[in-house]
Amino acid sequence: MSVSEQPPTAGAAQQTTVAPAQETGATGPAAEIAAGYAFDGAALELGALLWDGVCHPDARIRIPLPVLNRHGLVAGATGTGKTKTLQLIAEQLSANGVPVFLADIKGDVSGISTPGQDGERVRERAGQVGQEWQARGFPCEFYGLGGTGPGIPVRATVTSFGPVLLSKVLQLNQTQEQSLGLIFHYADAKGLELIDLKDLRAVVAFLVSDTGKAELKGIGGLSTVTAGVILRSITAFEQQGAGDFFGEPEFDTDELLRTAADGRGIVSVLELPAVQDKPQLFSTFLMWMLADLFHDLPEVGDLEKPKLVFFFDEAHLLFSGASKAFLESITQTVRLIRSKGVGVFFVTQTPKDVPSDVLAQLGNRVQHALRAFTPDDAKALKATVRTFPNSPYDLEEVLTGLGTGEAVITVLSERGAPTPVAATRLRAPESLMGPVEAAALDAAVKGSPLYGRYAQAVDRESAYEKLTAEQRAAEAAALDAAAAKEAEKAAEEAEKAGTRAPREKKEEPSLAEQVVGSGMFKSLARSIGTQLGREITRSLFGTARRRR
């Protein structure tokens, strides 16, 4: 685990401010807006109010800590400061003992583990917003998908990933997705564990073989054409280097809920620069992690602070091309995971990237600047404005005029009501606003107590090995049957030549009957059919609850 080079100050794990309503220099509408953010309980500091071109450092824009599980949206055009906003929020969550998950798409979030660099720009921003800036780093773990790039490898088994999410990754249509569901149903019921992609390929090939095609006949069967599409998609997926992301040891998402020895929440950073050219893969993997958490966490209702805040970066990639059923599953997961103490923030360019049913559940909004260079941009701008409560601001003008590190904000108050819309100049992160050195990142990864648990891939016996053994047993039985038939034929010829006494003729079983009747085949079939004893239970995304 990478820990800040600078030890935390006393009470760092309780950094959240608790401030009653206070006097500000703002008057009129600005004073009314500021009053909407003067919470009595614990809250994170976002920045200072902007009104009529003036920044009011004593008018603090804040978000109550207990409402962070009511989900949120961080949006804005490229280069407007979304990543720094995530860093700012993550720092304060960590300081208050709340674990955080961040996806690092561009490789510039790793600096959260290292104290920031003081300088003129930082001091200027701190002075503008009334911030007492202090350079500090925060406890981090760094992960990488399947060991690609830096980070502790994060893998999932094909069985737990499930047919719905896998269909999204493989870009299958609805019919093909349903067929993949049948394949998983068969594998679950027969105890054929799908650990990696070669296991899935073996089961698909078996179910369209002469031996296996009858297995699904009673529930619709699997057409050769559909099986061919699925197999080609798996092969293309593997050729892109995605095969390493599936396997064991499977990542336990409970690791994301840990806190450091000093009480601060651990910031889990999933390093994705090495796979940023595979957007379908990493966005769907993020959804798997969220669904896995949803399975395992108990209902807790509303807490004083969340168990975890999960930032879902590049959210539009998850929703793009998604089926209606897939979107319904996302909506239900987001709706229900709140009561398990998990907050989800979607990060994207415009609110229109997020389906309306999901957007309606995002109570906390940080909207950075939007650009209106094209008719489509202007349309997106108007749509964004309509998603905000009524405001004394001219939001179309404000949203196109915001500078880097400024945003329009509305959050839920302690009573659960939306706060007034507030143009805000955001505080500066206290950790390094950029990547750490590669050597420091590598040292942090290999020094983590989790590295030994997940670094080395394991390939144990699963569907591929079992079906291969079955095929070999069947082939051996077929050879034995052929040899027996040859011996019988030789005996008959000898009998005709009068060299041996005639013997009673008995009906010869078919070759298939001989193979299926062999002791090795029966033994293997019994072991396959009874390994699990029952079919795996799957939930919203077809993901399987793991036996930990």
LINPELIN-V46415 format. One record per residue. N is the residue number from 1. RES is the residue in one small letter. PSI is psi in degrees with one decimal (* if undefined). BURIAL is I if it has 16 or more other ideal C-beta (glycine too) atoms within 10 Angstrom, else O. Layout:
# LINPELIN-V46415
[[N:RES:PSI:BURIAL] [N:RES:PSI:BURIAL]]
This chain:
# LINPELIN-V46415
[[1:m:129.8:I] [2:s:125.7:I] [3:v:147.2:I] [4:s:141.6:I] [5:e:-20.7:O] [6:q:124.3:O] [7:p:146.9:O] [8:p:149.7:I] [9:t:162.6:O] [10:a:134.3:O] [11:g:16.2:O] [12:a:-30.3:I] [13:a:-1.4:I] [14:q:44.9:O] [15:q:-24.2:I] [16:t:135.8:I] [17:t:147.6:O] [18:v:109.0:O] [19:a:127.0:O] [20:p:174.5:O] [21:a:139.4:O] [22:q:163.2:O] [23:e:139.2:O] [24:t:165.5:I] [25:g:-5.5:O] [26:a:149.7:I] [27:t:166.8:O] [28:g:-138.8:O] [29:p:-36.4:O] [30:a:-40.8:I] [31:a:-39.1:I] [32:e:-40.4:O] [33:i:-47.3:I] [34:a:-38.5:I] [35:a:-27.9:O] [36:g:-10.9:I] [37:y:10.3:I] [38:a:73.2:I] [39:f:153.5:I] [40:d:-29.9:O] [41:g:-168.5:O] [42:a:139.8:I] [43:a:153.4:I] [44:l:143.6:I] [45:e:120.5:I] [46:l:-40.9:I] [47:g:-156.8:I] [48:a:149.5:I] [49:l:137.1:I] [50:l:127.8:I] [51:w:124.9:I] [52:d:40.7:O] [53:g:0.5:O] [54:v:135.1:O] [55:c:129.7:I] [56:h:95.5:I] [57:p:-22.5:I] [58:d:-5.2:O] [59:a:89.5:I] [60:r:130.8:I] [61:i:123.0:I] [62:r:168.3:I] [63:i:125.1:I] [64:p:135.1:I] [65:l:-40.3:I] [66:p:-19.2:I] [67:v:5.8:I] [68:l:-18.3:I] [69:n:4.9:I] [70:r:11.2:I] [71:h:167.4:I] [72:g:176.9:I] [73:l:130.9:I] [74:v:115.6:I] [75:a:163.5:I] [76:g:159.9:I] [77:a:161.1:I] [78:t:133.5:O] [79:g:10.1:O] [80:t:-5.9:I] [81:g:17.7:I] [82:k:-44.3:I] [83:t:-40.2:I] [84:k:-32.1:I] [85:t:-43.1:I] [86:l:-42.8:I] [87:q:-43.0:I] [88:l:-46.4:I] [89:i:-42.1:I] [90:a:-40.6:I] [91:e:-47.8:I] [92:q:-33.9:I] [93:l:-47.4:I] [94:s:-44.5:I] [95:a:-24.0:I] [96:n:17.0:I] [97:g:17.3:I] [98:v:118.5:I] [99:p:150.7:I] [100:v:143.7:I] [101:f:129.6:I] [102:l:137.0:I] [103:a:124.8:I] [104:d:90.2:I] [105:i:-42.9:I] [106:k:-5.1:O] [107:g:19.1:I] [108:d:16.3:I] [109:v:-13.5:I] [110:s:-20.1:I] [111:g:-11.9:I] [112:i:-18.2:I] [113:s:-6.4:I] [114:t:140.7:I] [115:p:142.9:I] [116:g:171.7:I] [117:q:123.4:O] [118:d:150.9:O] [119:g:175.7:O] [120:e:-42.8:O] [121:r:-39.9:O] [122:v:-45.5:I] [123:r:-37.1:O] [124:e:-47.5:O] [125:r:-43.4:I] [126:a:-41.8:I] [127:g:-38.2:O] [128:q:-35.3:I] [129:v:4.9:I] [130:g:35.5:I] [131:q:133.5:I] [132:e:85.9:O] [133:w:136.7:I] [134:q:127.0:O] [135:a:122.6:I] [136:r:152.3:I] [137:g:170.9:I] [138:f:152.1:I] [139:p:129.2:I] [140:c:153.2:I] [141:e:140.3:I] [142:f:130.4:I] [143:y:158.5:I] [144:g:145.1:I] [145:l:117.6:I] [146:g:18.6:I] [147:g:9.4:I] [148:t:117.8:I] [149:g:-175.0:I] [150:p:151.6:I] [151:g:154.8:I] [152:i:128.5:I] [153:p:133.0:I] [154:v:116.7:I] [155:r:157.5:I] [156:a:146.1:I] [157:t:152.0:I] [158:v:-37.7:I] [159:t:-47.5:I] [160:s:-29.1:I] [161:f:-41.3:I] [162:g:162.1:I] [163:p:-30.0:I] [164:v:-50.6:I] [165:l:-37.9:I] [166:l:-37.7:I] [167:s:-37.1:I] [168:k:-43.1:I] [169:v:-41.7:I] [170:l:-4.9:I] [171:q:47.8:O] [172:l:153.2:I] [173:n:-179.3:O] [174:q:-42.5:O] [175:t:-45.1:O] [176:q:-36.3:I] [177:e:-41.5:I] [178:q:-39.3:O] [179:s:-39.0:I] [180:l:-34.6:I] [181:g:-39.4:I] [182:l:-39.6:I] [183:i:-44.7:I] [184:f:-40.5:I] [185:h:-45.7:I] [186:y:-47.2:I] [187:a:-41.6:I] [188:d:-47.9:I] [189:a:-32.4:O] [190:k:1.8:I] [191:g:23.1:I] [192:l:93.5:I] [193:e:128.4:I] [194:l:93.5:I] [195:i:-49.5:I] [196:d:-175.7:I] [197:l:-27.4:I] [198:k:-29.2:I] [199:d:-45.6:I] [200:l:-42.5:I] [201:r:-39.6:I] [202:a:-40.6:I] [203:v:-42.0:I] [204:v:-46.7:I] [205:a:-39.2:O] [206:f:-40.9:I] [207:l:-13.2:I] [208:v:7.0:I] [209:s:166.7:O] [210:d:-34.7:O] [211:t:-38.3:I] [212:g:-11.6:I] [213:k:-23.7:I] [214:a:-13.7:O] [215:e:-36.2:I] [216:l:7.6:I] [217:k:-39.1:O] [218:g:-14.0:O] [219:i:31.5:O] [220:g:-24.1:O] [221:g:173.8:I] [222:l:116.9:I] [223:s:149.7:O] [224:t:-36.2:O] [225:v:-48.1:O] [226:t:-41.4:I] [227:a:-38.6:I] [228:g:-40.3:O] [229:v:-44.8:I] [230:i:-44.4:I] [231:l:-41.0:O] [232:r:-38.3:O] [233:s:-40.3:I] [234:i:-43.4:I] [235:t:-44.7:O] [236:a:-38.2:O] [237:f:-44.0:I] [238:e:-36.1:I] [239:q:-21.9:O] [240:q:0.6:O] [241:g:15.4:O] [242:a:-7.1:I] [243:g:-29.2:I] [244:d:-16.4:I] [245:f:-14.0:I] [246:f:128.7:I] [247:g:-163.6:I] [248:e:157.4:I] [249:p:135.6:O] [250:e:140.0:I] [251:f:132.6:I] [252:d:112.5:O] [253:t:-10.4:I] [254:d:-22.2:O] [255:e:-24.5:I] [256:l:-10.5:I] [257:l:12.1:I] [258:r:156.8:O] [259:t:157.5:O] [260:a:171.2:I] [261:a:-27.9:O] [262:d:7.0:O] [263:g:-10.9:O] [264:r:148.4:I] [265:g:139.1:I] [266:i:133.5:I] [267:v:113.1:I] [268:s:117.7:I] [269:v:114.9:I] [270:l:109.5:I] [271:e:118.2:I] [272:l:3.7:I] [273:p:-34.2:I] [274:a:-16.5:I] [275:v:20.1:I] [276:q:-13.0:O] [277:d:5.1:O] [278:k:63.4:I] [279:p:-36.4:I] [280:q:-37.8:I] [281:l:-54.9:I] [282:f:-32.2:I] [283:s:-37.6:I] [284:t:-34.2:I] [285:f:-38.7:I] [286:l:-39.4:I] [287:m:-35.8:I] [288:w:-42.9:I] [289:m:-41.8:I] [290:l:-42.6:I] [291:a:-36.4:I] [292:d:-40.7:I] [293:l:-42.2:I] [294:f:-40.9:I] [295:h:-45.3:I] [296:d:-23.9:O] [297:l:140.6:I] [298:p:162.0:O] [299:e:131.4:O] [300:v:-9.9:O] [301:g:-153.0:O] [302:d:131.4:O] [303:l:168.6:O] [304:e:-27.4:O] [305:k:152.9:I] [306:p:158.8:I] [307:k:-29.1:I] [308:l:142.2:I] [309:v:125.1:I] [310:f:115.0:I] [311:f:118.1:I] [312:f:90.7:I] [313:d:157.5:I] [314:e:47.4:I] [315:a:-28.6:I] [316:h:-26.4:I] [317:l:-31.7:I] [318:l:-39.3:I] [319:f:-21.2:I] [320:s:124.5:O] [321:g:11.0:O] [322:a:143.1:I] [323:s:165.0:O] [324:k:-42.2:O] [325:a:-37.6:O] [326:f:-43.8:I] [327:l:-37.9:O] [328:e:-37.2:O] [329:s:-40.3:I] [330:i:-46.8:I] [331:t:-44.6:I] [332:q:-39.0:O] [333:t:-46.4:I] [334:v:-40.3:I] [335:r:-42.1:O] [336:l:-25.0:O] [337:i:-17.7:I] [338:r:-42.0:I] [339:s:-3.3:O] [340:k:9.3:I] [341:g:15.5:I] [342:v:127.9:I] [343:g:140.8:I] [344:v:124.3:I] [345:f:121.6:I] [346:f:135.8:I] [347:v:121.4:I] [348:t:-173.9:I] [349:q:-45.8:I] [350:t:153.1:I] [351:p:-25.2:I] [352:k:-13.4:I] [353:d:-17.0:I] [354:v:128.4:I] [355:p:147.2:O] [356:s:-36.4:O] [357:d:-32.8:O] [358:v:-43.1:I] [359:l:-35.1:I] [360:a:-17.8:O] [361:q:0.3:I] [362:l:94.9:I] [363:g:-17.9:I] [364:n:125.1:I] [365:r:129.8:I] [366:v:105.8:I] [367:q:109.8:I] [368:h:-178.1:I] [369:a:146.5:I] [370:l:151.9:I] [371:r:148.5:I] [372:a:60.3:I] [373:f:-22.7:O] [374:t:165.0:O] [375:p:-37.0:O] [376:d:-38.8:O] [377:d:-43.8:O] [378:a:-37.7:O] [379:k:-42.2:O] [380:a:-36.2:I] [381:l:-46.9:I] [382:k:-40.2:O] [383:a:-38.1:O] [384:t:-44.2:I] [385:v:-38.0:I] [386:r:-16.8:O] [387:t:-6.9:I] [388:f:153.7:I] [389:p:164.6:O] [390:n:144.0:O] [391:s:149.4:I] [392:p:-11.6:O] [393:y:152.3:I] [394:d:91.8:O] [395:l:-32.7:I] [396:e:-41.9:O] [397:e:-43.3:O] [398:v:-45.7:I] [399:l:-29.7:I] [400:t:-10.1:I] [401:g:-1.8:O] [402:l:143.4:I] [403:g:174.6:O] [404:t:133.4:O] [405:g:16.8:I] [406:e:151.9:I] [407:a:159.5:I] [408:v:128.7:I] [409:i:140.3:I] [410:t:135.3:I] [411:v:177.4:I] [412:l:137.3:I] [413:s:178.6:I] [414:e:-25.1:O] [415:r:-2.8:O] [416:g:8.0:O] [417:a:147.8:O] [418:p:138.7:O] [419:t:163.3:I] [420:p:147.3:I] [421:v:131.3:I] [422:a:117.6:I] [423:a:133.0:I] [424:t:136.6:I] [425:r:119.2:I] [426:l:151.4:I] [427:r:162.5:I] [428:a:135.4:I] [429:p:150.0:I] [430:e:-11.8:I] [431:s:176.8:I] [432:l:124.9:I] [433:m:72.1:I] [434:g:178.4:O] [435:p:153.3:I] [436:v:165.3:I] [437:e:146.0:O] [438:a:-39.0:O] [439:a:-39.2:O] [440:a:-38.7:O] [441:l:-43.8:I] [442:d:-40.1:O] [443:a:-39.0:O] [444:a:-39.8:I] [445:v:-50.6:I] [446:k:-18.5:O] [447:g:-3.7:O] [448:s:142.1:I] [449:p:-15.6:O] [450:l:-15.6:I] [451:y:-46.8:I] [452:g:-24.3:O] [453:r:-33.0:O] [454:y:-11.4:I] [455:a:-44.0:O] [456:q:122.1:O] [457:a:147.4:O] [458:v:133.1:O] [459:d:86.9:O] [460:r:176.5:O] [461:e:130.2:O] [462:s:-156.5:I] [463:a:-43.2:I] [464:y:-49.1:I] [465:e:-39.9:I] [466:k:-44.5:I] [467:l:-34.1:I] [468:t:-42.8:O] [469:a:-39.1:O] [470:e:-43.3:I] [471:q:-42.4:I] [472:r:-39.0:O] [473:a:-41.1:I] [474:a:-41.1:I] [475:e:-40.3:O] [476:a:-41.4:O] [477:a:-36.9:I] [478:a:-40.7:O] [479:l:-41.7:O] [480:d:-41.4:O] [481:a:-40.2:I] [482:a:-40.6:O] [483:a:-40.3:O] [484:a:-36.7:O] [485:k:-39.4:O] [486:e:-41.3:O] [487:a:-39.7:O] [488:e:-41.3:O] [489:k:-41.4:O] [490:a:-38.6:O] [491:a:-39.7:O] [492:e:-39.7:O] [493:e:-38.9:O] [494:a:-36.4:O] [495:e:-40.4:O] [496:k:-32.0:O] [497:a:-2.0:O] [498:g:17.0:O] [499:t:-10.8:O] [500:r:159.6:O] [501:a:146.0:O] [502:p:146.7:O] [503:r:162.5:O] [504:e:130.5:O] [505:k:131.7:O] [506:k:152.8:O] [507:e:129.7:O] [508:e:125.7:O] [509:p:154.4:O] [510:s:162.2:O] [511:l:-42.1:O] [512:a:-40.4:O] [513:e:-37.3:O] [514:q:-42.1:I] [515:v:-50.8:I] [516:v:-28.8:O] [517:g:-5.4:O] [518:s:147.1:I] [519:g:-38.4:O] [520:m:-41.2:I] [521:f:-45.1:I] [522:k:-41.8:O] [523:s:-44.1:O] [524:l:-41.4:I] [525:a:-39.5:O] [526:r:-42.3:O] [527:s:-37.3:O] [528:i:-43.9:I] [529:g:-19.0:O] [530:t:4.6:O] [531:q:-48.1:O] [532:l:-29.8:I] [533:g:-21.1:O] [534:r:160.3:O] [535:e:144.6:O] [536:i:137.7:I] [537:t:129.9:O] [538:r:152.3:I] [539:s:-147.6:I] [540:l:-47.7:I] [541:f:12.4:I] [542:g:10.0:I] [543:t:149.6:I] [544:a:137.8:I] [545:r:128.0:O] [546:r:152.7:I] [547:r:98.9:O] [548:r:*:O]]
